[in-house]
């Protein structure tokens, strides 16, 4: 039996790919992107809880089981466990991994490993060594539906080329002219060659007849003369004059034809230059449309998408867009240009000789068979290459971003070693891919060379039998490349489309993710209380981060949230910013559900200063204007003076026009925090959220910032996450969080009087 095999698109996709394989086994082809969302894959991959819930959504009854290999085989023999099932193993790299088990006998285990390119068989001993004694059984129920979500996943990208209909039509007309000129040149060559051979033949015949006349004259010398010498010379002169006139006429005709063709070739040169420009323009339009479409979609995705993906995973998709662009551009243009050339030249070849034409078709059929046989290996190796490329990209970015940590802990050798290993693996796959392509090309070249020899051999035989002329054979040989090359180009679309299809599958992983809520309801000015009631929240199917949390933020007041690192403070803020949504419970403003409003309008009313402040490689002015482009330079400078950074900025070589380094690396932590505070206050928000926003400031600067915020925020709701006593003791209300739930609430003095967690935190400080 042939078992379905689906490769993972990224290293964290093994769980989604396994579930997709089992679905395909039962006749339902689901997109990995959809399954990934159902089981909530994150940077750690998937777990059995997520896979169980996702499988139920797809119409499976599932059961997670644990036991020894002997118990597994016993349950299989009794029919209690049916194939296929998903097994949890440890991969060769030491990471948790999932595979599909299709069958087990005394010696071998048939496995669908999404990290491999095909179904594999392993020895039972090898499987037992890496198996973690956990499986997930799946059985389709009445809700299971056979669907095919994968079909046509690549075709939708052709809309980017069909938008260029006018340009393509113009290119087609120009290509048609070029084709006509090419074929016209061939016919002129045939005409010249035919004329040359005919004239040679006529001259030879005339010489032969002239010699024959002389022999007759010798034999009949003594007989009665038919004509005198003058009459004979007159006839010969007339004949030569006739031949000379005929030659002049033919030469003049040839000159006219050849000059015309030369002019046509010059015209073809100009047309080719112009057509090349149009082709480049078309490719550019497709490239811009496709890449910006992907980027626009990427920017509109919900925030949890970025938390669940490694940077390299979605960055590598930009390379995938170029593969798709090349494929759709090449496909459209090849079909247009080469089809016309192939049909036109094929008709001429068929007209010259049907036997030679059939042999040519046989060569092309062999070529097509070779391409078909290499279809699967090329597809598989492309999958592996793209996944490896994403891994390399992710680690390179990670290691460069963490260079300070690497240097601080003397981990340079380890980083170099890991990078070398990743690149070696990637290079090994490239070598394998190159070998496959070279093998394919060598076989094709051999078929073509042998085919040409065969054509000339049979053509010479036909020429010797006067079935075709020598001129026809030479023209056939000359014209065959104009027929074979376009047909080869059409057949060659297969590997290019294969590469693009794989790229499209990977790109669809992201393009199929639903963008952030596009609610059109604008949030009004936030002058009401913000209520959080009984919310639970978890990332994916991990442990709960927030547990039955309830809070109230009264309008125009300052509320502090304190607690140990990892207790859920920042997660709570993410819910207020509509970056995430709670699993249960509600967040309301003035009694209205926060998530009913447009996320963009929510963030226009709430300014959030994160722990991880990001600055773009742009001028200070532009960094402060983000999302607030209409603000004047005077307002910017006024806020900066109040934040105590105006003098520092003016001391820079270009002042406010100074371009910051990537993520503001040429600024200190305190300078970045003050710029971030200024940027937030310039938005004049209704709600200001500060998450450890003054942790890098000295006490004096922090106090001046707090005073300035107090002056500006008389009617502003402030939510402050901090550890310093000076920052929180003046707040109107304080919530103390512990392990994801609210442990205490009250003012500074009330909490001190309770002598609970808050009291212990301050004593430690």
C-alpha positions in Angstrom: 0.0 0.0 0.0 1.2 3.5 -0.8 1.3 5.7 2.3 1.0 9.5 2.1 4.0 11.5 3.1 4.0 15.2 3.8 7.1 17.2 4.6 7.2 19.8 7.3 7.7 23.4 6.0 9.7 24.5 9.1 11.4 22.6 12.0 8.4 23.3 14.3 5.8 21.9 11.9 6.3 18.2 12.6 3.1 17.8 14.6 1.0 19.7 12.0 2.6 17.6 9.2 1.9 14.3 11.0 -1.8 15.3 11.5 -1.9 16.3 7.8 -0.5 12.8 6.8 -3.1 10.9 8.9 -5.9 13.1 7.4 -4.6 12.4 3.9 -4.5 8.7 4.7 -8.2 8.8 5.2 -8.8 11.0 2.2 -8.8 14.6 3.5 -6.0 16.9 2.3 -5.7 19.8 4.7 -3.3 22.7 4.5 -0.5 22.5 7.0 -1.2 26.2 7.8 -4.7 25.5 8.9 -3.7 22.5 11.0 -0.9 24.6 12.5 -3.4 27.2 13.6 -5.8 24.5 15.0 -3.1 22.8 17.2 -1.5 26.2 18.0 2.1 25.5 17.0 4.6 27.9 18.6 8.4 28.1 18.6 8.6 25.0 20.7 6.4 23.1 18.3 3.2 21.2 19.2 2.1 19.0 22.1 -0.3 16.2 22.4 -3.0 18.4 24.0 -2.9 20.8 21.0 -2.8 17.9 18.5 -5.8 16.2 20.3 -7.9 19.3 20.2 -6.9 20.0 16.6 -7.7 16.4 15.5 -11.2 16.7 17.0 -11.8 19.8 14.9 -10.9 17.8 11.8 -13.3 15.0 12.7 -11.2 12.5 14.6 -11.7 10.6 17.8 -8.3 10.6 19.5 -6.7 9.0 22.5 -3.2 9.7 24.0 -1.6 6.6 25.3 1.6 5.7 27.1 3.3 2.3 27.6 6.1 0.0 26.6 6.8 -1.3 23.1 5.6 -4.8 24.1 2.3 -3.3 25.3 2.0 -1.4 22.0 2.5 -4.5 19.9 0.1 -6.5 22.1 -2.6 -3.8 21.7 -2.0 -3.7 17.9 -2.4 -7.5 17.7 -5.6 -7.4 19.7 -7.0 -4.7 17.4 -7.2 -2.1 20.2 -4.8 0.2 18.4 -5.1 0.8 14.7 -2.6 2.2 12.2 -1.7 4.9 11.4 -1.0 6.6 14.7 1.3 9.5 15.7 4.4 8.6 17.9 6.5 11.0 20.0 10.2 10.4 19.5 13.6 12.2 20.1 15.1 13.3 16.8 18.8 12.8 15.9 19.4 16.3 17.0 18.0 15.6 20.5 14.7 17.5 20.1 11.2 16.3 20.6 9.7 15.2 17.3 6.6 13.5 16.0 6.3 10.8 13.3 3.4 8.8 11.8 3.7 5.0 12.2 2.0 3.1 9.4 2.9 -0.4 10.3 5.0 -2.6 12.6 6.2 -6.2 12.1 8.8 -8.3 13.7 11.7 -6.6 12.1 10.7 -3.2 10.7 8.6 -0.1 11.4 7.2 1.9 8.5 7.4 5.6 9.4 6.3 8.8 7.8 8.8 11.3 9.2 7.9 14.9 8.1 11.6 15.8 8.4 12.5 13.3 5.7 11.7 13.3 2.0 9.8 10.0 1.8 8.4 7.1 3.7 11.1 5.2 5.5 11.6 1.8 7.1 13.5 1.4 10.3 14.7 -1.5 12.3 12.5 -2.1 15.4 15.6 -1.7 17.6 16.3 1.7 16.2 12.7 2.9 16.6 12.5 1.6 20.2 15.7 3.5 21.1 14.2 6.9 20.1 10.5 6.3 20.9 9.3 8.1 24.1 6.6 5.5 24.8 3.8 7.9 23.9 1.4 7.7 20.9 -1.8 9.5 19.7 -4.4 7.3 18.1 -6.8 8.8 15.5 -10.0 7.4 14.1 -12.3 9.3 11.8 -15.8 9.8 13.1 -19.1 11.0 11.6 -17.8 14.6 11.5 -14.8 13.7 9.3 -15.1 15.2 5.8 -13.0 14.4 2.8 -11.8 17.6 1.4 -8.9 18.9 -0.7 -7.7 22.3 0.5 -4.3 21.9 -1.1 -5.5 21.8 -4.7 -4.9 25.0 -6.6 -2.8 26.6 -3.9 -0.3 27.7 -6.5 -2.7 28.7 -9.2 -3.9 31.7 -7.2 -0.6 33.4 -7.7 -1.1 33.6 -11.4 -3.4 36.6 -10.8 -0.3 38.7 -10.4 0.7 38.0 -14.0 -2.8 38.2 -15.5 -3.1 41.7 -14.2 -0.5 42.6 -16.9 -2.8 41.6 -19.8 -2.1 44.6 -22.0 1.7 44.3 -21.5 1.6 40.6 -22.2 -0.5 41.1 -25.4 2.0 43.6 -26.7 4.9 41.2 -25.9 3.0 38.4 -27.7 2.6 40.5 -30.8 6.3 41.5 -30.8 7.2 37.8 -30.3 5.0 36.8 -33.2 6.9 39.3 -35.4 10.2 37.8 -34.2 9.0 34.3 -35.0 7.9 35.3 -38.5 11.3 36.9 -39.2 13.2 33.8 -37.9 11.2 31.5 -40.1 11.4 33.8 -43.1 15.2 33.7 -42.8 15.1 29.9 -42.9 13.1 29.9 -46.1 15.4 32.4 -47.7 18.3 30.1 -46.8 16.4 27.2 -48.4 15.7 29.3 -51.5 19.4 30.2 -51.9 20.6 26.7 -51.3 18.0 25.2 -53.7 18.9 27.8 -56.4 22.6 26.9 -56.0 22.1 23.2 -56.3 19.7 23.6 -59.3 22.1 25.9 -61.2 24.9 23.4 -60.6 22.7 20.7 -61.9 21.7 22.7 -65.0 25.3 23.6 -65.8 26.4 20.0 -65.5 23.5 18.8 -67.7 24.4 21.5 -70.3 28.1 20.5 -70.3 27.1 16.9 -70.7 24.8 17.7 -73.6 27.5 19.8 -75.2 30.0 16.9 -75.0 27.4 14.6 -76.4 26.8 16.9 -79.4 30.5 16.9 -80.1 30.6 13.1 -80.1 27.7 13.1 -82.5 29.4 15.6 -84.7 32.5 13.4 -84.9 30.4 10.3 -85.8 28.4 12.1 -88.4 31.2 14.1 -89.8 31.1 12.4 -93.1 27.3 12.6 -93.2 25.3 15.5 -94.6 25.8 18.6 -92.3 22.6 19.8 -90.7 23.8 23.3 -90.3 26.8 25.4 -91.0 29.3 26.7 -88.4 28.0 30.2 -88.2 24.5 29.1 -87.5 25.7 26.8 -84.7 27.8 29.5 -83.1 24.8 31.8 -83.2 22.6 29.3 -81.4 25.3 28.7 -78.7 25.7 32.4 -78.2 22.0 32.9 -77.9 21.9 30.0 -75.3 24.7 31.5 -73.2 23.1 35.0 -73.4 19.8 33.4 -72.2 21.6 31.7 -69.2 23.4 34.9 -68.4 20.1 36.9 -68.5 18.4 34.3 -66.3 21.3 34.4 -63.8 21.1 38.2 -63.7 17.4 38.0 -63.0 17.8 35.4 -60.3 20.7 37.2 -58.7 18.7 40.5 -58.7 15.8 38.6 -57.1 18.1 37.1 -54.5 19.6 40.5 -53.8 16.2 41.9 -53.2 15.2 39.0 -50.9 18.5 39.0 -49.0 18.5 42.8 -48.4 14.9 42.5 -47.2 15.8 39.8 -44.8 18.8 41.7 -43.5 16.6 44.7 -42.9 14.1 42.3 -41.1 17.0 41.0 -38.9 17.9 44.6 -38.0 14.2 45.2 -37.1 14.2 42.0 -35.1 17.2 43.3 -33.1 15.3 46.4 -32.2 12.2 44.5 -31.4 14.2 42.1 -29.2 15.7 45.0 -27.3 12.3 46.6 -26.8 10.7 43.2 -25.9 13.4 42.5 -23.4 12.6 45.9 -21.7 8.9 45.0 -21.6 9.7 41.6 -20.2 11.8 43.1 -17.4 9.1 45.7 -16.7 6.5 42.9 -16.5 8.7 40.8 -14.2 9.3 43.9 -12.0 5.5 44.6 -11.7 4.8 41.0 -10.8 7.7 41.0 -8.3 6.6 44.2 -6.6 2.9 43.1 -6.5 3.7 39.7 -5.0 6.4 40.8 -2.5 4.3 43.8 -1.3 1.2 41.6 -1.1 3.2 39.2 1.2 4.6 42.0 3.3 1.3 43.8 3.6 -0.3 40.5 4.8 2.6 39.9 7.2 2.2 43.3 8.8 -1.5 42.7 9.3 -1.1 39.4 11.1 -2.0 39.1 14.7 0.8 39.5 17.3 0.6 35.9 18.4 1.8 34.9 15.0 5.2 36.6 15.6 5.5 34.9 19.0 4.8 31.5 17.5 7.3 31.8 14.6 11.0 32.2 14.4 12.2 35.2 12.5 14.0 33.1 9.8 10.7 31.3 9.0 8.9 34.3 7.7 12.0 36.1 6.4 12.9 33.1 4.2 9.5 33.4 2.6 10.7 36.5 0.9 13.0 34.2 -1.1 10.0 32.0 -1.8 8.2 34.9 -3.4 11.1 35.3 -5.9 10.8 31.6 -6.8 7.0 32.0 -7.4 7.6 35.2 -9.4 10.1 33.5 -11.6 7.8 30.6 -12.2 4.6 32.5 -13.0 6.5 35.0 -15.2 8.4 32.2 -17.0 5.3 30.1 -17.4 3.1 32.9 -18.9 5.8 34.1 -21.3 7.1 30.6 -22.2 3.6 29.4 -23.1 3.0 32.6 -25.1 6.3 32.7 -26.9 7.5 29.1 -27.3 4.1 27.7 -28.1 3.9 29.9 -31.2 7.4 29.0 -32.3 6.9 25.3 -31.7 3.7 25.2 -33.7 5.1 27.2 -36.6 8.3 25.3 -36.8 6.6 22.0 -36.3 4.3 22.7 -39.2 7.3 23.4 -41.4 9.2 20.3 -40.3 6.1 18.2 -40.9 5.8 19.6 -44.4 9.5 18.8 -45.2 9.3 15.2 -44.1 6.8 13.3 -42.0 9.3 10.5 -41.0 11.9 12.8 -39.7 9.3 14.8 -37.9 8.0 11.7 -36.1 11.5 10.8 -35.0 11.8 14.3 -33.6 8.6 13.8 -31.6 10.0 10.6 -30.3 13.1 12.4 -29.0 10.9 14.9 -27.3 8.7 12.1 -25.7 11.9 10.5 -24.2 12.8 14.0 -22.9 9.4 14.4 -21.3 9.7 10.9 -19.7 13.0 11.8 -18.1 11.6 15.1 -16.8 8.7 13.2 -15.3 10.9 10.6 -13.6 12.9 13.4 -11.9 9.7 15.2 -10.8 9.5 13.7 -7.3 13.2 13.8 -6.4 13.3 17.5 -7.4 10.2 18.3 -5.3 11.6 16.5 -2.3 15.0 18.1 -2.4 13.5 21.5 -2.8 11.4 21.0 0.3 14.5 20.1 2.3 16.6 23.0 0.9 13.9 25.6 1.7 13.5 24.2 5.3 17.3 24.2 5.8 17.6 27.7 4.5 15.0 28.9 7.0 17.0 27.2 9.8 20.2 28.8 8.7 18.6 32.3 8.4 17.0 32.0 11.8 20.2 31.0 13.6 22.3 33.7 11.8 19.9 36.4 12.9 19.7 35.0 16.4 23.5 34.7 16.8 24.1 38.2 15.4 21.4 39.7 17.6 22.9 37.9 20.6 26.5 38.8 19.9 26.9 40.6 23.2 25.8 37.6 25.1 28.0 35.3 23.0 31.0 37.5 23.7 30.1 37.9 27.4 30.1 34.2 28.0 33.0 33.3 25.7 30.7 31.2 23.5 32.2 32.2 20.1 33.5 28.7 19.4 30.2 27.1 20.1 28.4 29.7 17.9 30.9 29.1 15.1 30.6 25.3 15.4 26.8 25.4 15.3 26.8 27.7 12.3 29.4 25.5 10.5 27.2 22.4 11.1 24.1 24.1 9.8 25.9 25.4 6.7 27.5 21.9 6.2 24.0 20.3 6.3 22.7 23.0 4.0 25.6 22.6 1.6 25.2 18.8 1.6 21.6 19.2 0.5 22.8 21.6 -2.2 25.3 19.1 -3.4 22.6 16.5 -3.6 20.3 18.9 -5.4 23.1 19.8 -7.9 23.7 16.1 -8.5 20.1 15.5 -9.3 20.0 18.4 -11.7 23.3 17.5 -13.4 22.1 13.9 -13.8 18.9 15.1 -15.4 20.6 17.5 -17.7 23.2 14.9 -18.8 20.6 12.3 -19.6 18.6 14.9 -21.6 21.7 16.1 -23.5 22.6 12.5 -24.4 19.1 11.8 -25.7 19.2 15.0 -27.7 22.7 14.3 -29.2 21.8 10.7 -30.1 18.5 11.9 -31.6 20.3 14.4 -33.8 22.7 11.7 -35.1 19.8 9.4 -35.8 18.0 12.2 -37.7 21.0 12.9 -39.9 21.6 9.2 -40.5 18.0 8.5 -41.6 17.9 11.9 -43.4 21.0 10.9 -45.4 19.3 7.6 -46.3 16.2 9.4 -47.5 18.2 11.9 -49.4 20.1 9.1 -51.2 16.8 7.5 -52.2 15.7 10.9 -53.6 12.8 11.0 -51.1 14.0 14.4 -49.9 16.5 16.8 -51.4 19.8 17.7 -49.8 18.4 21.2 -49.3 15.4 19.9 -47.4 17.7 17.8 -45.1 20.0 20.8 -44.3 16.9 23.1 -43.7 15.4 20.4 -41.5 18.6 20.2 -39.5 18.8 24.0 -39.2 15.2 24.3 -38.3 15.0 21.5 -35.7 16.5 23.6 -32.9 13.8 26.2 -33.5 11.3 23.4 -32.8 13.0 21.3 -30.1 14.2 24.3 -27.9 10.7 25.8 -27.5 9.2 22.4 -26.7 12.0 21.7 -24.3 11.3 25.1 -22.6 7.6 24.0 -22.3 8.6 20.7 -20.7 11.2 22.4 -18.5 8.4 24.3 -16.9 7.8 21.2 -14.8 10.9 21.5 -12.5 10.5 25.2 -12.2 6.8 24.8 -11.4 7.8 22.1 -8.9 10.1 24.5 -7.1 7.5 27.2 -7.2 4.8 24.8 -6.0 6.9 24.0 -2.9 7.6 27.7 -2.4 3.8 28.4 -2.8 3.0 25.8 -0.1 5.5 27.5 2.3 4.2 31.0 1.4 0.6 29.8 1.9 1.6 28.8 5.5 1.6 32.5 6.2 -0.8 33.9 3.5 -3.5 31.6 4.8 -3.2 32.9 8.3 -6.2 35.1 9.1 -5.2 38.8 9.5 -5.9 40.7 12.7 -9.5 41.6 13.3 -10.6 44.2 10.7 -13.5 45.6 12.7 -14.5 49.0 11.5 -16.0 50.1 14.9 -13.8 53.0 16.2 -13.3 53.2 19.9 -14.4 56.5 21.4 -12.3 58.5 23.8 -11.5 56.3 26.8 -13.0 58.3 29.6 -14.6 55.3 31.3 -13.3 52.6 33.6 -11.5 49.6 32.1 -12.7 46.3 33.6 -11.0 42.9 33.5 -13.2 40.2 34.7 -12.3 36.6 35.4 -9.9 36.1 32.6 -7.8 33.0 31.8 -5.1 33.1 29.3 -2.5 30.7 27.9 0.0 30.7 25.0 -1.1 28.0 22.6 -1.9 24.9 24.6 0.7 25.5 27.2 0.1 26.1 31.0 -2.2 28.9 32.0 -0.4 32.2 32.3 -3.3 34.2 33.8 -5.8 32.4 36.1 -9.1 34.0 36.9 -7.7 37.5 36.9 -10.0 40.5 37.7 -8.9 44.1 37.8 -10.4 47.6 37.5 -8.6 50.7 36.2 -10.6 53.8 37.0 -10.5 56.6 34.5 -8.0 59.3 35.2 -6.2 57.3 37.9 -2.8 55.7 38.3 -2.7 52.0 38.9 0.4 49.9 39.5 0.8 46.2 38.9 3.7 44.5 40.7 4.9 41.0 41.1 7.8 38.6 40.5 9.2 38.2 37.0 7.0 35.8 35.0 3.9 36.2 37.0 1.9 37.5 34.0 2.1 41.3 34.2 3.3 41.9 30.6 0.8 39.3 29.3 -2.0 41.3 31.0 -0.9 44.4 29.2 -0.8 42.6 25.9 -4.5 41.8 26.4 -5.3 45.5 27.0 -3.4 46.4 23.8 -5.5 43.7 21.9 -2.3 41.9 20.9 -3.9 38.7 22.4 -7.4 37.7 23.5 -8.3 35.9 26.7 -9.4 32.2 26.7 -12.2 33.0 29.1 -13.5 36.1 30.8 -13.8 39.7 29.4 -12.1 43.0 29.0 -14.5 46.0 28.8 -14.4 49.7 28.5 -17.5 51.5 29.8 -19.3 48.1 29.6 -18.4 47.5 25.9 -16.2 44.5 24.9 -12.7 45.9 24.1 -12.3 43.4 21.2 -15.4 44.7 19.4 -13.4 47.7 18.4 -10.8 48.1 15.7 -7.4 47.1 17.1 -5.9 50.1 15.3 -8.2 52.5 17.0 -7.6 50.9 20.4 -3.8 51.5 19.9 -4.4 55.0 18.8 -6.0 55.7 22.3 -3.5 53.6 24.3 0.2 54.4 24.4 2.3 51.5 25.4 6.0 51.8 26.5 7.4 48.2 26.4 10.2 46.7 28.3 11.9 46.0 24.9 12.1 49.5 23.4 12.8 49.5 19.6 14.2 52.3 17.6 14.5 52.3 13.9 17.6 53.2 11.9 16.2 56.6 11.0 16.4 60.2 12.3 15.3 61.0 15.9 12.6 63.2 14.4 11.1 60.3 12.5 11.5 57.8 15.4 9.4 60.2 17.5 6.8 60.7 14.8 6.0 57.0 14.3 2.2 56.7 14.0 1.9 60.4 14.5 3.4 61.9 11.3 1.4 65.2 11.5 3.1 66.3 14.8 5.2 69.5 14.5 8.9 69.7 15.2 8.1 72.3 17.9 5.9 69.9 19.8 8.5 67.2 19.6 11.2 69.5 21.0 8.9 70.7 23.8 8.2 67.2 25.0 11.9 66.3 24.7 12.8 69.3 26.9 10.3 68.1 29.5 11.8 64.6 29.3 15.3 66.0 29.8 16.7 64.8 26.5 16.6 68.0 24.4 20.1 69.1 25.4 21.5 65.6 24.8 19.9 65.5 21.3 21.2 69.0 20.4 24.7 67.9 21.3 24.6 65.2 18.6 26.3 66.2 15.3 22.9 66.5 13.4 20.7 67.2 16.4 17.2 65.9 15.9 18.2 64.8 12.3 20.8 62.4 13.7 20.2 58.9 12.2 20.2 56.2 14.9 21.9 52.9 14.5 19.9 49.7 14.2 17.6 49.6 17.2 19.3 52.7 18.7 22.6 50.9 19.5 24.3 54.3 19.7 22.1 55.2 22.6 22.2 54.2 26.3 19.4 52.3 27.9 18.3 55.4 29.8 18.4 57.6 26.6 16.2 55.1 24.7 13.7 55.0 27.6 13.4 58.8 27.6 12.9 58.8 23.9 10.3 56.1 24.2 8.4 58.1 26.9 8.5 61.2 24.7 7.2 59.2 21.8 4.3 57.9 23.8 3.4 61.3 25.3 3.4 62.9 21.9 0.4 60.7 21.0 -1.6 62.4 23.7 -3.2 59.1 24.7 -6.2 58.5 26.9 -4.4 55.6 28.5 -0.6 55.4 29.2 0.9 52.0 29.9 4.5 51.9 31.2 6.1 48.5 31.5 9.3 49.0 33.4 9.7 52.2 31.3 12.0 53.9 33.9 14.0 51.0 35.0 17.2 52.3 33.4 16.9 55.9 34.7 18.7 57.3 37.7 16.5 58.4 40.7 16.7 62.1 39.9 15.8 61.7 36.2 13.0 59.2 37.1 11.5 61.7 39.6 11.5 64.5 37.0 9.9 62.2 34.4 7.2 61.2 37.0 6.5 64.9 37.8 6.2 65.7 34.1 3.8 62.8 33.5 1.7 63.9 36.5 1.4 67.3 34.9 0.5 66.0 31.5 -1.8 63.2 32.7 -4.3 64.9 34.9 -7.2 63.2 32.9 -5.1 60.3 31.6 -5.5 56.7 32.9 -2.0 55.4 33.8 -1.1 51.7 34.2 2.4 51.3 35.6 4.4 48.0 35.9 7.4 48.6 38.0 9.5 47.3 40.9 10.8 50.5 42.4 9.0 51.9 45.4 9.3 55.5 44.2 7.5 54.6 41.0 4.5 52.8 42.6 3.9 54.2 46.1 2.0 57.3 44.8 -0.4 55.3 42.6 -4.1 55.4 43.5 -4.3 51.6 43.5 -1.9 48.7 43.4 -2.4 45.1 42.3 0.0 42.4 43.4 0.3 39.4 41.1 1.6 36.0 42.0 1.9 33.0 39.7 -0.7 34.3 37.2 -3.4 35.5 39.7 -4.2 38.6 41.7 -2.9 38.0 45.2 -3.4 41.4 46.8 -5.0 44.8 46.0 -5.0 48.2 47.7 -3.1 51.4 48.2 0.5 51.5 49.2 -0.3 52.1 52.9 -3.1 49.5 52.9 -0.9 46.8 51.4 1.9 47.6 53.8 -0.5 47.2 56.7 -1.5 43.7 55.4 2.2 42.6 55.6 1.7 40.2 52.7 3.5 39.7 49.4 3.7 43.5 48.8 5.3 44.0 52.2 7.8 41.2 51.5 8.7 42.7 48.1 9.5 46.1 49.6 11.5 44.6 52.5 13.6 42.7 50.0 14.1 45.9 48.0 
